[in-house]
Amino acid sequence: MSPKQIRIVPVRLAVGAVAACFVIVAVALLVNVQLALVLFGLLALGGAVARIVMPVEKAFAVRRRAVDVAMLAVLAAVLLFLAFTTPLG
């Protein structure tokens, strides 16, 4: 394979993740901060699941898979905890 044929992360996935972040920030500004925290938590949880199922050669990784999954899972848990326990408007 030539270097141009190797895709680490599909462009659609990367653009979709960035677009999802912008949409969630808009939800926080226009609708509700708690809903945005839940959505960010679910996005982090989805990232952990994606890191588990993505083949090693397709993932851009500088750490071990277990470290990435653990950190994303902890981030998701903290965001969801804050979303459900903090009285935000």
N, C-alpha and C positions, 0 to 999 in steps of 0.2 A: 504494500500500500504506500502510496505517496503521501507526504505530509498534508496535502490539501484534502485527501480523502478521509483522514482520521478526524472524527468529531468526538470530542470528549463529552460535552453536554449538548444535546440538541438545541439549536437556536430557538426553536418554538418554546421549549420548556423554560429556558432562561428568560425570554421576553415575557412569557406568561407569568412567571414568578414576580418579575418587576411590576408588571401591570396589576397583578393581584395586590401587591403592596400599595400601589397608588390608589386602587379602589378602596382598600381597607382604610387608608388615611382619610379618604373622602367620606366614608361611612362615619368615621370618628368625628369629623367636623360637622357633618350635616345631620346625622341621625343620633348616634349614641356611642359614647366611649366604651361602655361595657360590651356592646356588640362587637366593636372593633377589636377589643382585647380577646374575645372568644374567637373571632376569625383569625387573628394573628396566632393564637394558640393552636388552632386547628391547622393552620398553614405550617407551623413548626412541626407538629405531629406528622403531617403529610411529608415533610422533608425527611423526618426520621425513617418513615416507612419507605420512601423512595431510596434512601441511602442503603437500606437493608436489601432491597430487591434489585438495585442497579448492579449490573456486572462490573467487576473491578476495573476492567480495561476501559469502561465508559465513564467512570467517575473521576472527577478532578479532586484528588485527595492528597493532603499532606500529612494527615493523621490516619490512625487505624480506624477501621469501620466502627468498631465498638465505641471508641471515644466520640466519634461524630454522632452516632445514634444516641448515646447516653446524654450528651450535651443538648441535643435537640429535644429529647424527651423531657429533660429537666426544665428547659426553657418553656416548653409547652405546658408543663405542670404548673410552673410559676405564673405564667400568663393566665391560665384558666383559674387558678386559685385567686389571683387578684381580681379577675373579672367577676367572680361570684361572691367575693367577700368585701370588696371596696365599694362604698356608696358613691359611685360616680354618676353624673347626670348625663 
